[in-house]
Structure formats: C-alpha cells, structure tokens
C-alpha cells in the first residue's frame, strides 16, 4: 500500500535443524575401546509468535521477509550434549491472522497473549552412547539431527475492536474518537485524513469500557478496491457493533440519505455478515445544521430501516456522552469479539521415495539414512497411531524392507534410522 499502514505481509519462516550426535569413546581400563560416550546433538530453535500491544501495523515485515532460527550444536565426547539452537520470537500486533500461504487456511489467530510455536526445531541426533548393547559394545556410529519445520505464511491484521466507526471521509470519525477516548488521531478538514486505523479505549462507567476503531473513510466502490476503503474494511470484520457517522450539516452540499445508503451498499458488497452487524446511525455536525427538514427526512429513513438513530456534534461534544452510554448498553447484550478458529491441518509431506537410501551394517545393526527419510521423519509424530501407520506405509512403498531382506537382515537384528531404532521382525 502507498500509505504508511501495512496490514498484509508474506513471510518465510524456518526452524533450526537438530545437531548431529557424536562418535566418541571413553578411555577406561578393561572396557572395550574405552566405552562409547558420544553426546547427543542439541535441538534446533523453534519459530515462536508473540503478541506485542505496542505494534499497530505489519510494517516490520515489509522489508524483512525471511526468519530463521538457529541450528542445534553437534554433540561431543564425554557424553556432552550439544547446545540447543536459540528459538526466534517474532512479534506481531494483536489481531494478526496467520494463514498458510498456499491454501489461505487460518493457522492461528493471534488474539490472545500466549506465545504460539509456528515451526518446531528439529530434534538432535543421538550420540553413539545410545547404541551400546551387550552384543554391540563398540558402536562406531551416531545419528544426524533432523531438519526443522519451515513454512510460508501470510500475516493479515484484523483489528480487535468492539466498535467500528464507518462513514464517508471527513464526517467526524477521528474527532469523535479523540473526544470519547485518549486516542490522538490526526484531524484536518480534508478527505482521507486517516491513512490507517486508530484505536481508542472508551470508558463508560467504573469497570466498563470498550475499544473503538476509527476506520479510514469508505468511498463508493471501496468493496471493489477503489480508494483506501477496501484495504481497511477487514478491520471492522471483528467489530461487534458499527457506528455509522453521517454529516447532516449540508456544509459540503451532500445528501445524508444518499451517503448513508452508499456506505451500507459497500458493506453489503464486501460481506453480508458485516452488513447485518448491529448499527447505530449518528447524524453528526448538528451544530452546523442549516436545514432541519433534511435531518427529519434522514431520521425517518433510518428508523424505517430499523436502525437506532442519534444526533450529535462531535466538535462541540454535544450528544457524545449519550452515544457512549448507548454503545455500552448495546455491547453488554452482544456476543464477544470474533476469534477465528484454526482451519489448517498439516498434510503429510509429498516425498519421493524412489531415491535410494544409504544402508550400512554394523554387526547386528542396520543403519539407514537418506535425504527423503530425514525429511519424512521430521514430519512424523511417533506418539500418534495414524502418523506411525503413514510412516510404515512410506517405508514399505519405498521397498526398504525388501532391500534389507535381500542384504541378509534377520529377525532380532536392529534397524537404526536417525532418532529411531527398532527390532526387525518379518
């Protein structure tokens, strides 16, 4: 967007890889080769999202698009585990939706204050200390670490406000917000003063308050992308109540009924749900009113459509207190601000199992390694039955077990792949 407000961004995030396990031996009398004491690799750092209430735009993501956490360190002798990679915390404004870049599905709505792990770091590989058995006293192998998760995501900011101010540019939305809250929006007598949404907390009574958002003026055609309005309509998606300001002064030669109907038509085109949201219609600038018949006609039009109608002059503060109390009263009966449920379900990775695996034999242990196997294991949750079955299917599909049998594997031998070892049974 040309203005300073950024409310959409695409970024690439990658968690750190796990460190490799070490092959090392402790020098000790009467112990074969000193005994294995290679330490494990450290886990890779994760990518973690955290809400920061001091941020109001996604501007930080305009120039920096790639975020990578650090890898785990390799293990060392003396059973020393490698240091874990440092997790990378990415701060986002409250109300940021995280979507999968390809499918558009919601991964997480960052509306609460809990940190969210977007990508997990890869697990560190085992050192050779893990592979010692009574029959395998000198394991000369360790395991590589697993890769960290990576994702391309869209960040989309949808402000968390209870009340959204809508209306044409220059109808007094910024003035109203400055009068009823501690917000200090830029105010001037020209169109498109507000280039990004302003939020203000409005106090009604002891312990009763709400968040009001001043959305940039919507103009005709906004729902098709005209002017600035379309980019900001998403910020009233969550609002429980709309306050629709209309200039009834006649000072710019405008027709209040026409303006009111135009804005509602824009809301309708953008979203049926938004258009049906409860709405208070406010006739503003009544202190400059020259034609009371025009005001009466407007009131009749609005009330016939079933909307609540109020009169006000934000500039002189006349009627603003009554409006705040009415808003507070209506909000007390409305459901809370929308929080979007996650839609994204991680899909099994598309893996080409035709690439040959590297198989080596160490006594009664068969070591299996390969790029696709490493990628597959990084995406398997071994505590989940479905996930384990998928893993088994992929191994069978690759022909691994047939290959092992041709190479002479026997029942009771061990198959060792990265951070997994199991006894082979036909």
PAKE-579818 format. One record per residue (C-alpha): residue number from 1; x, y, z; residue in three letters. Coordinates in Angstrom, 3 decimals, always signed. Layout:
<NUM, <X, Y, Z>, ala>;
...
REM end
This chain:
<1, <+0.000, +0.000, +0.000>, unk>;
<2, <+1.168, +3.505, -0.753>, unk>;
<3, <+0.464, +4.865, +2.709>, unk>;
<4, <+2.337, +4.028, +5.905>, unk>;
<5, <-0.109, +1.392, +7.141>, unk>;
<6, <+0.814, -2.193, +6.322>, unk>;
<7, <-1.821, -4.782, +7.154>, unk>;
<8, <-0.770, -7.739, +4.974>, unk>;
<9, <+2.589, -9.431, +4.581>, unk>;
<10, <+4.018, -12.714, +3.322>, unk>;
<11, <+6.981, -14.220, +5.166>, unk>;
<12, <+9.046, -17.407, +5.128>, unk>;
<13, <+9.901, -18.996, +8.476>, unk>;
<14, <+12.302, -21.838, +9.152>, unk>;
<15, <+13.106, -23.514, +12.450>, unk>;
<16, <+16.651, -24.676, +13.203>, unk>;
<17, <+17.965, -28.151, +12.394>, unk>;
<18, <+18.958, -30.555, +15.145>, unk>;
<19, <+22.693, -31.027, +15.765>, unk>;
<20, <+24.435, -34.303, +14.938>, unk>;
<21, <+25.257, -36.935, +17.552>, unk>;
<22, <+28.926, -37.636, +18.298>, unk>;
<23, <+31.000, -40.795, +17.952>, unk>;
<24, <+33.457, -40.855, +20.883>, unk>;
<25, <+34.992, -43.362, +23.296>, unk>;
<26, <+35.936, -43.066, +26.929>, unk>;
<27, <+39.416, -44.362, +27.733>, unk>;
<28, <+38.983, -46.826, +30.592>, unk>;
<29, <+40.922, -49.957, +31.529>, unk>;
<30, <+39.180, -53.287, +30.792>, unk>;
<31, <+36.369, -51.575, +28.770>, unk>;
<32, <+36.387, -52.405, +25.060>, unk>;
<33, <+37.696, -49.364, +23.173>, unk>;
<34, <+37.057, -47.350, +26.333>, unk>;
<35, <+33.268, -47.487, +26.083>, unk>;
<36, <+31.100, -45.224, +23.886>, unk>;
<37, <+30.435, -41.745, +25.299>, unk>;
<38, <+29.421, -39.617, +22.302>, unk>;
<39, <+26.844, -36.997, +23.312>, unk>;
<40, <+23.607, -36.124, +21.510>, unk>;
<41, <+23.154, -33.141, +19.217>, unk>;
<42, <+21.170, -30.178, +20.525>, unk>;
<43, <+17.614, -29.486, +19.307>, unk>;
<44, <+17.105, -26.762, +16.711>, unk>;
<45, <+15.487, -23.472, +17.745>, unk>;
<46, <+11.754, -23.003, +17.056>, unk>;
<47, <+9.900, -20.084, +15.457>, unk>;
<48, <+7.565, -18.564, +18.053>, unk>;
<49, <+4.937, -15.850, +17.516>, unk>;
<50, <+4.168, -13.410, +20.336>, unk>;
<51, <+1.616, -10.579, +20.508>, unk>;
<52, <+3.088, -7.110, +21.109>, unk>;
<53, <+0.499, -4.478, +22.033>, unk>;
<54, <+2.938, -1.696, +21.105>, unk>;
<55, <+2.674, -2.734, +17.443>, unk>;
<56, <-0.251, -1.485, +15.370>, unk>;
<57, <+0.851, -2.418, +11.821>, unk>;
<58, <+2.775, -5.140, +9.996>, unk>;
<59, <+5.321, -2.545, +8.807>, unk>;
<60, <+8.236, -4.552, +10.289>, unk>;
<61, <+7.547, -7.302, +7.738>, unk>;
<62, <+7.662, -5.015, +4.714>, unk>;
<63, <+11.410, -5.317, +4.207>, unk>;
<64, <+12.355, -8.414, +6.212>, unk>;
<65, <+10.638, -11.469, +4.743>, unk>;
<66, <+12.750, -14.409, +5.938>, unk>;
<67, <+13.039, -15.563, +9.567>, unk>;
<68, <+15.367, -18.420, +10.516>, unk>;
<69, <+16.029, -19.857, +13.987>, unk>;
<70, <+19.500, -21.214, +14.835>, unk>;
<71, <+20.558, -24.852, +14.499>, unk>;
<72, <+21.384, -27.120, +17.439>, unk>;
<73, <+25.089, -27.717, +18.083>, unk>;
<74, <+26.670, -31.129, +17.487>, unk>;
<75, <+27.223, -33.461, +20.445>, unk>;
<76, <+30.719, -34.014, +21.899>, unk>;
<77, <+32.681, -36.729, +23.684>, unk>;
<78, <+32.288, -37.206, +27.433>, unk>;
<79, <+28.502, -37.553, +26.911>, unk>;
<80, <+28.264, -33.791, +26.369>, unk>;
<81, <+25.022, -32.830, +24.640>, unk>;
<82, <+25.257, -30.064, +22.058>, unk>;
<83, <+23.704, -26.721, +22.915>, unk>;
<84, <+20.091, -26.228, +21.732>, unk>;
<85, <+19.569, -23.668, +18.976>, unk>;
<86, <+18.017, -20.392, +20.086>, unk>;
<87, <+14.323, -20.005, +19.290>, unk>;
<88, <+13.372, -16.941, +17.285>, unk>;
<89, <+10.496, -14.872, +18.700>, unk>;
<90, <+8.583, -12.888, +16.083>, unk>;
<91, <+6.389, -10.116, +17.481>, unk>;
<92, <+3.073, -9.299, +15.797>, unk>;
<93, <+0.215, -6.867, +16.546>, unk>;
<94, <-2.765, -8.265, +18.438>, unk>;
<95, <-5.403, -9.416, +15.954>, unk>;
<96, <-2.951, -10.788, +13.364>, unk>;
<97, <-4.262, -13.793, +11.435>, unk>;
<98, <-1.614, -16.285, +10.335>, unk>;
<99, <-2.618, -18.072, +7.120>, unk>;
<100, <-0.959, -20.860, +5.146>, unk>;
<101, <+0.427, -19.105, +2.050>, unk>;
<102, <-0.739, -21.750, -0.450>, unk>;
<103, <-4.156, -22.725, +0.893>, unk>;
<104, <-5.140, -19.475, +2.671>, unk>;
<105, <-6.296, -21.562, +5.659>, unk>;
<106, <-6.019, -19.993, +9.108>, unk>;
<107, <-3.203, -21.490, +11.171>, unk>;
<108, <-3.606, -19.188, +14.179>, unk>;
<109, <-5.487, -16.064, +15.242>, unk>;
<110, <-3.034, -14.078, +17.373>, unk>;
<111, <-5.692, -12.512, +19.584>, unk>;
<112, <-4.584, -13.882, +22.954>, unk>;
<113, <-1.319, -13.258, +24.789>, unk>;
<114, <+0.009, -16.834, +24.713>, unk>;
<115, <+3.140, -17.486, +22.624>, unk>;
<116, <+2.493, -19.759, +19.636>, unk>;
<117, <+5.034, -22.206, +18.188>, unk>;
<118, <+4.662, -21.806, +14.422>, unk>;
<119, <+7.560, -24.085, +13.422>, unk>;
<120, <+9.246, -26.638, +15.687>, unk>;
<121, <+13.007, -27.064, +15.691>, unk>;
<122, <+14.457, -30.383, +14.525>, unk>;
<123, <+15.434, -32.972, +17.148>, unk>;
<124, <+19.128, -33.516, +17.816>, unk>;
<125, <+20.695, -36.791, +16.634>, unk>;
<126, <+21.747, -39.468, +19.090>, unk>;
<127, <+25.380, -39.941, +20.033>, unk>;
<128, <+26.927, -43.419, +19.989>, unk>;
<129, <+26.369, -43.789, +23.776>, unk>;
<130, <+22.760, -44.775, +22.920>, unk>;
<131, <+23.741, -47.666, +20.685>, unk>;
<132, <+25.772, -49.778, +23.124>, unk>;
<133, <+24.251, -53.215, +23.873>, unk>;
<134, <+25.742, -56.419, +25.342>, unk>;
<135, <+26.383, -57.664, +21.795>, unk>;
<136, <+27.338, -54.253, +20.375>, unk>;
<137, <+29.900, -52.815, +22.741>, unk>;
<138, <+31.775, -50.640, +20.273>, unk>;
<139, <+29.203, -48.736, +18.187>, unk>;
<140, <+31.169, -46.616, +15.722>, unk>;
<141, <+28.158, -44.678, +14.514>, unk>;
<142, <+25.927, -41.808, +15.664>, unk>;
<143, <+22.896, -40.116, +14.156>, unk>;
<144, <+22.434, -36.899, +12.227>, unk>;
<145, <+19.959, -34.332, +13.558>, unk>;
<146, <+16.558, -33.872, +11.934>, unk>;
<147, <+15.639, -30.761, +9.926>, unk>;
<148, <+13.435, -28.057, +11.483>, unk>;
<149, <+9.977, -27.264, +10.113>, unk>;
<150, <+9.542, -24.488, +7.569>, unk>;
<151, <+6.501, -22.616, +6.269>, unk>;
<152, <+5.450, -19.768, +4.001>, unk>;
<153, <+2.684, -17.798, +5.698>, unk>;
<154, <+0.540, -14.733, +5.113>, unk>;
<155, <+0.087, -12.358, +8.026>, unk>;
<156, <-3.150, -10.372, +7.911>, unk>;
<157, <-4.085, -7.796, +10.517>, unk>;
<158, <-7.742, -7.645, +11.556>, unk>;
<159, <-8.024, -5.195, +14.419>, unk>;
<160, <-9.556, -6.317, +17.687>, unk>;
<161, <-12.090, -3.584, +18.279>, unk>;
<162, <-15.607, -3.814, +19.750>, unk>;
<163, <-16.889, -0.825, +17.798>, unk>;
<164, <-16.028, +0.296, +14.284>, unk>;
<165, <-16.679, +3.857, +13.082>, unk>;
<166, <-17.766, +3.876, +9.444>, unk>;
<167, <-18.785, +6.632, +7.066>, unk>;
<168, <-17.523, +8.834, +4.262>, unk>;
<169, <-14.236, +10.720, +4.700>, unk>;
<170, <-14.453, +13.939, +6.700>, unk>;
<171, <-17.708, +13.144, +8.548>, unk>;
<172, <-16.115, +13.462, +12.013>, unk>;
<173, <-14.971, +9.929, +12.906>, unk>;
<174, <-11.493, +10.989, +14.070>, unk>;
<175, <-12.976, +13.905, +16.014>, unk>;
<176, <-15.424, +11.593, +17.796>, unk>;
<177, <-12.651, +9.126, +18.704>, unk>;
<178, <-10.473, +11.916, +20.110>, unk>;
<179, <-13.377, +13.257, +22.182>, unk>;
<180, <-14.519, +9.987, +23.751>, unk>;
<181, <-11.118, +8.264, +24.236>, unk>;
<182, <-7.486, +9.084, +24.905>, unk>;
<183, <-6.557, +8.396, +21.277>, unk>;
<184, <-4.954, +11.270, +19.357>, unk>;
<185, <-5.741, +10.766, +15.692>, unk>;
<186, <-4.570, +13.356, +13.168>, unk>;
<187, <-7.544, +15.592, +12.361>, unk>;
<188, <-7.898, +18.055, +9.497>, unk>;
<189, <-10.588, +19.333, +7.170>, unk>;
<190, <-9.771, +17.321, +4.053>, unk>;
<191, <-10.601, +13.908, +2.645>, unk>;
<192, <-8.585, +10.851, +3.655>, unk>;
<193, <-7.069, +12.434, +6.749>, unk>;
<194, <-6.936, +8.982, +8.316>, unk>;
<195, <-4.485, +6.801, +6.423>, unk>;
<196, <-4.526, +3.974, +8.947>, unk>;
<197, <-6.982, +2.841, +11.607>, unk>;
<198, <-6.782, +4.485, +15.019>, unk>;
<199, <-7.801, +2.585, +18.151>, unk>;
<200, <-9.015, +4.142, +21.369>, unk>;
<201, <-10.277, +2.742, +24.673>, unk>;
<202, <-13.549, +4.380, +25.712>, unk>;
<203, <-14.533, +4.309, +29.412>, unk>;
<204, <-18.283, +4.198, +30.039>, unk>;
<205, <-18.523, +3.686, +33.799>, unk>;
<206, <-16.475, +2.112, +36.564>, unk>;
<207, <-15.182, -1.205, +35.170>, unk>;
<208, <-16.994, -0.792, +31.829>, unk>;
<209, <-15.012, +0.089, +28.709>, unk>;
<210, <-14.739, -0.830, +25.046>, unk>;
<211, <-12.292, -0.477, +22.157>, unk>;
<212, <-13.329, +1.798, +19.299>, unk>;
<213, <-11.649, +1.828, +15.880>, unk>;
<214, <-11.725, +4.786, +13.522>, unk>;
<215, <-11.593, +3.185, +10.079>, unk>;
<216, <-10.467, +5.342, +7.110>, unk>;
<217, <-13.358, +6.801, +5.136>, unk>;
<218, <-15.051, +4.362, +2.809>, unk>;
<219, <-15.862, +5.738, -0.616>, unk>;
<220, <-18.179, +4.381, -3.277>, unk>;
<221, <-16.503, +1.421, -4.955>, unk>;
<222, <-14.421, +0.577, -1.897>, unk>;
<223, <-15.554, -3.054, -1.872>, unk>;
<224, <-14.101, -3.376, -5.400>, unk>;
<225, <-10.828, -1.844, -4.269>, unk>;
<226, <-11.427, +1.856, -5.021>, unk>;
<227, <-9.713, +4.435, -2.808>, unk>;
<228, <-8.367, +3.345, +0.560>, unk>;
<229, <-11.589, +1.916, +1.940>, unk>;
<230, <-11.263, -1.658, +0.646>, unk>;
<231, <-7.923, -2.207, +2.371>, unk>;
<232, <-9.469, -1.278, +5.694>, unk>;
<233, <-12.852, -2.998, +5.543>, unk>;
<234, <-11.233, -6.136, +7.003>, unk>;
<235, <-10.546, -4.199, +10.206>, unk>;
<236, <-14.236, -3.994, +11.014>, unk>;
<237, <-14.722, -7.730, +10.369>, unk>;
<238, <-14.447, -8.429, +14.096>, unk>;
<239, <-16.400, -5.399, +15.375>, unk>;
<240, <-19.496, -6.340, +17.332>, unk>;
<241, <-21.189, -3.017, +16.636>, unk>;
<242, <-20.865, -0.419, +13.880>, unk>;
<243, <-21.339, +3.298, +14.498>, unk>;
<244, <-22.225, +4.893, +11.171>, unk>;
<245, <-21.482, +8.634, +11.105>, unk>;
<246, <-23.229, +10.842, +8.563>, unk>;
<247, <-22.639, +14.563, +8.011>, unk>;
<248, <-26.095, +16.179, +8.189>, unk>;
<249, <-24.880, +19.800, +8.170>, unk>;
<250, <-25.217, +20.273, +4.433>, unk>;
<251, <-21.929, +22.203, +4.571>, unk>;
<252, <-20.476, +20.209, +1.661>, unk>;
<253, <-23.719, +20.020, -0.288>, unk>;
<254, <-24.100, +16.302, +0.408>, unk>;
<255, <-27.325, +14.337, +0.796>, unk>;
<256, <-27.268, +12.371, +4.122>, unk>;
<257, <-29.690, +9.685, +2.878>, unk>;
<258, <-27.640, +9.083, -0.264>, unk>;
<259, <-24.386, +8.904, +1.753>, unk>;
<260, <-25.898, +6.504, +4.276>, unk>;
<261, <-27.276, +4.149, +1.596>, unk>;
<262, <-23.990, +4.212, -0.347>, unk>;
<263, <-21.899, +3.154, +2.652>, unk>;
<264, <-24.327, +0.378, +3.570>, unk>;
<265, <-24.237, -0.881, -0.009>, unk>;
<266, <-20.415, -1.027, +0.203>, unk>;
<267, <-20.621, -3.021, +3.439>, unk>;
<268, <-23.156, -5.370, +1.829>, unk>;
<269, <-20.910, -5.960, -1.194>, unk>;
<270, <-17.894, -6.652, +0.997>, unk>;
<271, <-19.651, -9.018, +3.403>, unk>;
<272, <-23.284, -9.956, +4.085>, unk>;
<273, <-22.295, -10.753, +7.667>, unk>;
<274, <-20.772, -7.308, +8.152>, unk>;
<275, <-23.795, -5.549, +6.675>, unk>;
<276, <-26.083, -7.353, +9.123>, unk>;
<277, <-23.991, -6.334, +12.167>, unk>;
<278, <-25.875, -4.108, +14.688>, unk>;
<279, <-25.513, -0.449, +13.728>, unk>;
<280, <-26.093, +2.895, +15.424>, unk>;
<281, <-26.615, +5.668, +12.898>, unk>;
<282, <-25.340, +9.039, +14.104>, unk>;
<283, <-26.288, +12.359, +12.496>, unk>;
<284, <-23.128, +14.404, +13.117>, unk>;
<285, <-22.308, +18.134, +12.779>, unk>;
<286, <-25.782, +19.131, +14.001>, unk>;
<287, <-24.211, +22.400, +15.264>, unk>;
<288, <-23.734, +23.432, +11.602>, unk>;
<289, <-27.202, +22.303, +10.517>, unk>;
<290, <-28.975, +24.685, +8.119>, unk>;
<291, <-31.939, +22.563, +7.010>, unk>;
<292, <-33.851, +20.773, +9.808>, unk>;
<293, <-36.239, +19.194, +7.281>, unk>;
<294, <-33.289, +17.297, +5.781>, unk>;
<295, <-32.448, +15.959, +9.264>, unk>;
<296, <-36.059, +14.863, +9.859>, unk>;
<297, <-36.202, +13.091, +6.491>, unk>;
<298, <-32.934, +11.323, +7.305>, unk>;
<299, <-34.173, +10.205, +10.743>, unk>;
<300, <-37.364, +8.798, +9.219>, unk>;
<301, <-35.381, +6.921, +6.545>, unk>;
<302, <-33.013, +5.368, +9.102>, unk>;
<303, <-35.696, +4.392, +11.633>, unk>;
<304, <-37.882, +2.841, +8.932>, unk>;
<305, <-34.948, +0.534, +8.157>, unk>;
<306, <-34.893, -0.498, +11.848>, unk>;
<307, <-31.648, +1.204, +12.919>, unk>;
<308, <-31.010, +3.105, +16.167>, unk>;
<309, <-30.751, +6.840, +15.358>, unk>;
<310, <-28.895, +9.501, +17.361>, unk>;
<311, <-27.907, +13.133, +16.873>, unk>;
<312, <-24.538, +14.591, +17.819>, unk>;
<313, <-21.949, +17.286, +17.320>, unk>;
<314, <-18.545, +15.712, +17.964>, unk>;
<315, <-16.817, +19.100, +17.615>, unk>;
<316, <-18.853, +20.683, +20.449>, unk>;
<317, <-19.180, +17.383, +22.400>, unk>;
<318, <-22.966, +17.674, +22.284>, unk>;
<319, <-24.549, +14.181, +22.434>, unk>;
<320, <-21.226, +12.321, +22.694>, unk>;
<321, <-21.787, +11.123, +26.272>, unk>;
<322, <-25.260, +9.791, +25.386>, unk>;
<323, <-23.737, +7.952, +22.389>, unk>;
<324, <-21.051, +6.319, +24.563>, unk>;
<325, <-23.684, +5.133, +27.054>, unk>;
<326, <-25.886, +3.740, +24.289>, unk>;
<327, <-22.902, +1.874, +22.794>, unk>;
<328, <-22.016, +0.454, +26.237>, unk>;
<329, <-25.599, -0.678, +26.763>, unk>;
<330, <-25.811, -2.423, +23.344>, unk>;
<331, <-22.404, -4.103, +23.724>, unk>;
<332, <-23.453, -5.633, +27.053>, unk>;
<333, <-26.026, -7.707, +25.148>, unk>;
<334, <-23.841, -8.684, +22.174>, unk>;
<335, <-21.548, -11.741, +21.886>, unk>;
<336, <-17.794, -11.167, +22.357>, unk>;
<337, <-15.372, -10.144, +19.600>, unk>;
<338, <-14.873, -12.871, +16.993>, unk>;
<339, <-11.780, -15.025, +17.376>, unk>;
<340, <-11.153, -17.198, +14.321>, unk>;
<341, <-10.685, -20.939, +14.788>, unk>;
<342, <-7.714, -22.649, +13.111>, unk>;
<343, <-8.602, -24.340, +9.779>, unk>;
<344, <-5.183, -25.592, +8.746>, unk>;
<345, <-4.341, -29.249, +9.261>, unk>;
<346, <-0.735, -30.155, +8.356>, unk>;
<347, <-0.743, -32.533, +5.433>, unk>;
<348, <+1.706, -35.446, +5.094>, unk>;
<349, <+4.729, -34.185, +3.156>, unk>;
<350, <+4.969, -35.057, -0.545>, unk>;
<351, <+8.045, -37.253, -0.546>, unk>;
<352, <+9.674, -39.039, -3.478>, unk>;
<353, <+10.739, -42.407, -2.053>, unk>;
<354, <+12.379, -43.544, -5.303>, unk>;
<355, <+15.732, -42.030, -4.323>, unk>;
<356, <+17.923, -44.871, -2.950>, unk>;
<357, <+18.712, -44.949, +0.760>, unk>;
<358, <+22.190, -45.487, +2.186>, unk>;
<359, <+22.259, -48.777, +4.136>, unk>;
<360, <+25.301, -49.899, +6.128>, unk>;
<361, <+25.698, -52.830, +8.502>, unk>;
<362, <+27.390, -52.639, +11.886>, unk>;
<363, <+27.240, -56.138, +13.408>, unk>;
<364, <+23.555, -56.892, +14.022>, unk>;
<365, <+22.546, -53.273, +13.391>, unk>;
<366, <+21.485, -51.888, +10.013>, unk>;
<367, <+21.951, -48.134, +9.636>, unk>;
<368, <+19.527, -46.498, +7.205>, unk>;
<369, <+19.981, -42.892, +6.076>, unk>;
<370, <+18.887, -40.651, +3.214>, unk>;
<371, <+17.555, -37.185, +2.426>, unk>;
<372, <+13.923, -38.228, +1.902>, unk>;
<373, <+13.914, -40.407, +5.037>, unk>;
<374, <+15.256, -37.487, +7.088>, unk>;
<375, <+12.543, -35.195, +5.692>, unk>;
<376, <+9.843, -37.818, +6.342>, unk>;
<377, <+10.880, -38.416, +9.957>, unk>;
<378, <+10.908, -34.679, +10.693>, unk>;
<379, <+7.172, -34.689, +9.903>, unk>;
<380, <+6.121, -37.823, +11.797>, unk>;
<381, <+4.524, -37.711, +15.238>, unk>;
<382, <+5.525, -41.116, +16.626>, unk>;
<383, <+3.084, -40.836, +19.527>, unk>;
<384, <+0.173, -40.726, +17.042>, unk>;
<385, <-1.089, -44.066, +15.632>, unk>;
<386, <-2.193, -42.636, +12.227>, unk>;
<387, <+1.156, -40.910, +11.816>, unk>;
<388, <+3.067, -44.110, +12.618>, unk>;
<389, <+0.948, -46.090, +10.119>, unk>;
<390, <+1.696, -43.489, +7.434>, unk>;
<391, <+5.429, -43.813, +8.217>, unk>;
<392, <+5.251, -47.616, +7.919>, unk>;
<393, <+3.375, -47.311, +4.579>, unk>;
<394, <+6.020, -44.979, +3.179>, unk>;
<395, <+8.842, -47.356, +4.197>, unk>;
<396, <+7.066, -50.331, +2.568>, unk>;
<397, <+6.283, -48.270, -0.547>, unk>;
<398, <+9.985, -47.405, -0.877>, unk>;
<399, <+10.910, -51.103, -0.883>, unk>;
<400, <+13.220, -50.664, +2.136>, unk>;
<401, <+12.250, -53.922, +3.870>, unk>;
<402, <+12.651, -55.949, +0.637>, unk>;
<403, <+16.109, -54.431, +0.178>, unk>;
<404, <+17.098, -55.241, +3.772>, unk>;
<405, <+15.995, -58.860, +3.330>, unk>;
<406, <+17.998, -59.176, +0.110>, unk>;
<407, <+21.013, -57.836, +2.018>, unk>;
<408, <+20.606, -60.511, +4.708>, unk>;
<409, <+18.787, -58.917, +7.642>, unk>;
<410, <+17.468, -61.436, +10.166>, unk>;
<411, <+14.788, -61.416, +12.860>, unk>;
<412, <+16.163, -59.859, +16.020>, unk>;
<413, <+18.533, -57.539, +14.154>, unk>;
<414, <+18.140, -53.789, +14.722>, unk>;
<415, <+17.185, -51.131, +12.178>, unk>;
<416, <+18.517, -47.716, +13.140>, unk>;
<417, <+17.356, -44.522, +11.403>, unk>;
<418, <+18.060, -41.108, +12.900>, unk>;
<419, <+16.397, -40.880, +16.347>, unk>;
<420, <+14.562, -44.200, +15.910>, unk>;
<421, <+15.751, -47.774, +16.467>, unk>;
<422, <+13.584, -50.891, +16.338>, unk>;
<423, <+13.988, -54.662, +16.318>, unk>;
<424, <+13.327, -56.221, +12.948>, unk>;
<425, <+10.579, -58.876, +12.714>, unk>;
<426, <+9.292, -60.269, +9.437>, unk>;
REM end
